[in-house]
Amino acid sequence: MTKSYDGISNVVDKLDLEVGSTEFLTLLGPSGSGKTTILTMLAGFEMPSAGIIRMGSNTITNLPSHRRDIGVVFQNYALFPHMTVAENVAFPLEMRKLARAERDRRVCDVLTMVGLEQHMERKPAQLSGGQQQRVALARAIVFQPKLILMDEPLGALDNELRKRMQIEIRSLQQKLGVAVVFVTHDQSEALTMSDRVAVFNAGKIQQIDTPENIYGNPANPFVAGFIGETSWMNGQVLDVSDLGVRLATSLGTVVARNPRDLRPGDQAIFAVRPEDMQLNEITSVENTADVTITNITYLGDALLLTCVGRSDEVLTAKIHKRAVHQFLNTGSTCTLRWRADDTLAFRK
């Protein structure tokens, strides 16, 4: 599926994507990467420039949005301010001409499900942000859709409420057994809630996989840099074997266990996550760096060390407080060490 607004550049470029019937799939990427455009095409608000959309065995590309059996939750909730909670939730049922008794039963059921059965007669302005989000969610599920689309639904909530709503939405999705396509630029939401994550950039999927594989085995430098924090370094491939790839770097020799398509002589970049760095207590000639600490950030159970190597390489290490056996301060020198299994290497 492709979408272009000017006939020249593609906002969504040759997308080929399948969502399981009970899957929670997150579309993750920076602003402008095509995530919301995909959602609007799935919902029927926009037409693809090329390609088709199927739901089960049915092609729905040209089907009007109100006939697609798809629920939508927007970031701004899109609640009708003049309607009560119950009336907002009942609206899609009225559009589908359900009998009054059946409408009332379903509205009561879903509001109980989202914990708002005591707020049925309130107006949206009388609700908190989290409660408004639950109303929007109830409205999206009340007509029992096969697919729910969520476009940055937690973006307007504070951090603590956002975390609670992540758990509530995921729990409700599993209880209903419905497919969800969730759009966000927040990697923590994607990793926390999803069965699979599709990472987008410039309208294309860079990688689609489980959260564990997206984080631990990124397909390319973009995914590695977008998901989590990383320290990046340049190097040149010395040799490649079954044990991994050896790189010559300004820090010395670095070994990575994922040779991918690297060959001797290739210019490469490698990355290490801050939590995979250790304060070195073992003499080693590989995967170590003598550094000077330039900044220490207190994280509660850990310290985040920003360090500079002898050739001005910048490395970040997240060290658990219990693993710190020496006094550390800005200007202190130490040696960092990391495992080959935790080293990501890519062709430059």
C-alpha positions in Angstrom: 0.0 0.0 0.0 1.3 3.4 -1.0 0.2 6.9 -0.2 1.4 10.1 -1.9 -0.2 13.6 -1.7 1.8 15.2 -4.5 2.4 12.2 -6.8 6.1 12.5 -6.3 7.1 11.6 -2.8 5.5 8.7 -0.8 4.3 9.3 2.7 3.7 5.6 3.0 5.9 3.6 0.6 4.9 0.1 -0.5 3.6 -1.0 2.9 3.0 -4.8 3.2 1.6 -5.5 6.7 -0.6 -8.2 8.3 -2.1 -7.9 11.7 -3.3 -11.0 13.6 -6.9 -11.2 14.7 -6.0 -10.8 18.4 -2.7 -9.0 18.0 -1.6 -5.8 19.6 0.6 -4.2 17.0 2.3 -0.8 17.6 3.5 1.5 14.8 6.5 3.3 16.2 8.5 6.1 14.6 9.4 9.8 14.6 6.9 12.5 13.6 6.3 12.4 9.8 7.2 8.7 9.3 3.8 7.8 8.0 2.2 6.2 11.1 -0.9 8.3 11.4 -1.4 8.2 7.6 -1.5 4.4 7.8 -4.2 4.6 10.5 -6.3 7.1 8.5 -6.2 4.7 5.5 -7.2 1.7 7.6 -10.0 3.7 9.2 -11.3 4.8 5.8 -10.7 8.5 6.3 -8.2 8.6 3.4 -7.7 6.4 0.3 -4.4 4.8 -0.6 -2.8 6.0 -3.8 -2.0 2.3 -4.6 -2.7 -1.0 -3.0 -5.6 -2.7 -1.2 -6.8 -3.2 2.3 -8.3 -6.5 3.4 -10.1 -7.5 6.6 -10.2 -11.2 6.7 -11.3 -12.3 3.2 -13.0 -9.0 2.4 -11.5 -6.1 0.5 -12.5 -2.9 2.3 -10.3 -0.4 0.4 -13.4 1.5 -1.0 -15.7 0.8 1.9 -16.9 3.9 3.8 -15.4 4.3 7.3 -18.7 3.7 9.1 -19.1 0.3 7.5 -15.6 -1.0 8.2 -16.2 -2.5 11.6 -13.3 -0.6 13.0 -13.1 1.4 16.3 -10.9 4.5 16.5 -9.5 6.3 19.6 -7.9 9.7 18.9 -5.4 11.6 21.0 -7.8 14.4 21.7 -10.6 11.8 22.5 -13.1 13.6 20.2 -15.9 13.4 22.7 -19.1 15.4 22.1 -19.1 18.0 24.8 -22.9 18.5 24.9 -23.5 14.7 25.4 -23.3 12.7 28.6 -20.9 9.9 29.0 -23.6 7.3 28.2 -24.7 9.3 25.1 -21.2 9.6 23.8 -20.7 5.8 24.1 -24.1 5.1 22.6 -23.5 7.2 19.5 -22.0 4.5 17.3 -24.8 2.2 18.2 -27.4 4.8 17.2 -25.6 5.2 13.9 -26.0 1.4 13.4 -29.7 1.6 14.3 -29.6 -0.8 17.2 -32.7 -1.1 19.3 -32.8 1.1 22.4 -32.8 -1.9 24.9 -29.7 -3.4 23.2 -28.0 0.0 23.1 -28.6 0.5 26.8 -27.3 -2.9 27.7 -24.1 -2.5 25.7 -23.4 1.0 27.0 -23.8 -0.3 30.6 -21.6 -3.3 30.0 -18.7 -1.3 28.4 -18.8 1.5 31.0 -18.7 -1.1 33.7 -15.7 -2.7 31.9 -13.8 0.6 31.9 -14.8 1.5 35.5 -17.1 4.4 34.6 -20.5 2.9 35.5 -21.0 5.6 38.2 -20.3 8.5 35.7 -22.8 7.8 33.0 -24.7 11.1 33.3 -21.7 13.3 33.5 -20.5 15.5 30.7 -16.9 15.2 29.4 -15.9 18.5 31.0 -16.7 17.0 34.4 -14.2 14.2 33.9 -10.4 13.9 34.4 -8.1 13.2 31.4 -7.9 9.5 32.3 -11.7 9.2 32.6 -12.2 11.0 29.2 -9.8 8.5 27.7 -11.8 5.6 29.1 -15.0 7.1 27.6 -13.2 7.3 24.2 -12.1 3.7 24.6 -15.6 2.5 25.6 -17.1 4.2 22.5 -14.5 2.5 20.3 -15.4 -1.0 21.6 -19.1 -0.8 22.3 -20.1 -1.9 18.8 -17.8 -4.9 19.1 -15.4 -4.1 16.2 -12.8 -6.6 14.8 -10.1 -3.9 14.9 -9.3 -0.9 17.1 -7.1 1.9 15.9 -5.4 4.1 18.5 -3.6 7.3 17.4 -1.3 8.6 20.2 -4.1 8.0 22.7 -2.0 8.6 25.8 -0.1 11.6 24.6 -2.1 14.2 26.6 -1.8 12.3 30.0 0.7 12.9 32.7 3.4 10.2 33.2 1.9 8.3 36.0 -1.6 8.2 34.5 0.0 7.2 31.1 1.6 4.2 32.8 -1.7 3.1 34.4 -3.6 3.5 31.1 -1.0 1.4 29.3 -1.7 -1.5 31.6 -5.5 -0.9 31.4 -5.6 -0.8 27.6 -3.5 -3.9 27.2 -5.5 -5.8 29.8 -8.8 -4.8 28.1 -7.5 -5.7 24.7 -6.5 -9.2 25.9 -9.9 -9.6 27.6 -11.8 -8.7 24.5 -9.5 -10.7 22.2 -9.6 -7.9 19.6 -6.8 -6.7 17.2 -5.3 -3.3 18.0 -3.1 -1.1 15.9 -1.5 1.5 18.2 0.4 4.5 16.9 3.0 6.2 19.1 6.4 7.9 19.0 7.0 6.8 22.6 9.3 3.7 22.7 8.4 2.8 26.2 4.7 2.5 25.3 5.6 0.4 22.3 7.9 -2.0 24.3 5.5 -2.2 27.2 2.2 -2.9 25.4 2.8 -4.7 22.2 2.9 -8.2 20.8 4.9 -6.8 17.9 6.4 -3.4 17.0 6.8 -2.0 13.5 9.5 0.7 13.5 8.9 3.2 10.7 11.1 5.8 9.1 10.3 7.9 6.0 7.2 5.8 5.2 8.9 2.4 5.3 9.0 -0.4 7.9 12.6 -0.6 9.1 11.9 -3.7 11.3 8.8 -5.5 12.6 9.4 -8.0 15.4 8.7 -8.7 19.1 9.7 -5.9 21.6 12.5 -8.1 22.8 14.0 -8.6 19.4 13.5 -4.9 18.4 15.5 -3.8 21.4 18.0 -6.6 21.6 18.6 -7.4 17.9 17.9 -4.2 15.9 18.0 -4.7 12.1 19.9 -1.5 11.3 21.4 1.6 12.9 18.2 3.6 12.7 16.3 1.0 14.8 19.2 0.7 17.2 19.4 4.5 17.7 15.6 5.1 17.9 14.9 2.3 20.4 16.7 2.9 23.7 19.9 4.8 24.3 23.2 3.8 22.7 26.9 4.8 22.6 28.1 4.8 19.0 31.7 4.3 17.8 33.4 4.0 14.4 35.7 1.1 13.5 37.1 -1.1 10.7 36.5 -4.8 10.4 39.6 -6.8 11.1 38.2 -10.3 10.6 34.9 -12.2 10.8 34.5 -15.7 12.2 31.9 -18.0 13.8 32.7 -16.2 17.1 31.8 -12.8 15.8 33.5 -9.8 14.2 36.6 -8.0 15.4 36.8 -4.3 14.9 39.8 -1.9 15.1 38.7 1.3 16.9 40.2 4.3 18.7 39.4 2.4 21.9 41.3 -0.6 20.8 39.9 -4.0 19.6 36.2 -4.5 19.9 34.5 -7.8 19.4 30.8 -8.1 18.4 28.8 -11.3 18.2 26.6 -10.2 15.3 28.7 -10.1 12.1 25.6 -9.6 9.9 27.0 -8.9 6.4 30.3 -7.4 7.5 33.5 -8.3 5.8 37.2 -7.7 6.5 38.1 -4.1 5.6 34.6 -2.8 5.9 34.1 0.5 7.6 31.6 -0.1 10.4 29.9 1.4 13.4 29.1 -0.3 16.7 26.8 0.4 19.5 26.5 -0.5 23.2 23.5 0.1 25.5 24.3 2.0 28.7 22.9 -0.8 30.9 25.3 -3.3 29.2 28.4 -1.3 30.4 30.2 -2.5 33.5 32.9 -1.0 35.7 35.8 -3.2 34.7 37.5 -5.2 37.4 39.0 -7.8 35.0 42.0 -7.1 32.9 41.1 -7.5 29.2 42.5 -6.4 25.9 39.1 -6.3 24.2 35.9 -4.4 24.7 37.3 -2.0 27.3 37.7 1.7 27.5 39.7 3.9 29.8 37.5 7.0 30.3 37.0 10.2 32.3 33.6 10.8 33.8 32.2 14.2 32.7 28.7 13.9 34.2 26.9 11.7 36.8 23.1 11.5 36.8 21.4 10.0 39.8 18.6 7.6 38.8 17.6 6.2 42.2 18.8 2.6 41.9 21.5 3.4 39.4 24.0 6.0 38.2 24.1 7.2 34.6 27.7 8.1 33.8 28.6 10.2 30.8 32.2 9.5 30.0 34.9 10.6 27.5 37.6 8.3 26.1 41.2 9.1 25.3 40.3 10.2 21.8 37.2 12.1 22.8 34.8 9.2 22.3 31.6 9.7 24.3 30.3 6.6 26.2 27.3 6.3 28.5 27.1 3.7 31.2 24.2 2.9 33.5 25.7 1.3 36.6 23.6 -0.2 39.4 24.6 1.4 42.8 25.5 -2.0 44.2 28.0 -2.5 41.4 29.9 0.7 42.3 32.8 -0.3 44.5 34.9 2.9 44.1 34.2 6.6 44.7 33.0 8.2 41.5 32.8 11.9 40.8 33.0 14.2 37.9 36.6 14.1 36.7 37.2 10.6 38.0 38.8 8.0 35.7 37.6 4.5 35.4 37.6 1.6 32.9 34.4 0.5 31.3 33.9 -3.1 30.0 31.1 -4.7 27.9 30.4 -8.1 26.5 30.7 -9.1 22.9 27.1 -10.4 23.0 25.9 -6.9 23.9 27.8 -5.2 21.1 25.8 -4.3 17.9 27.8 -3.8 14.7 26.6 -2.5 11.4 28.2 -1.5 8.1 28.8 2.2 7.9 
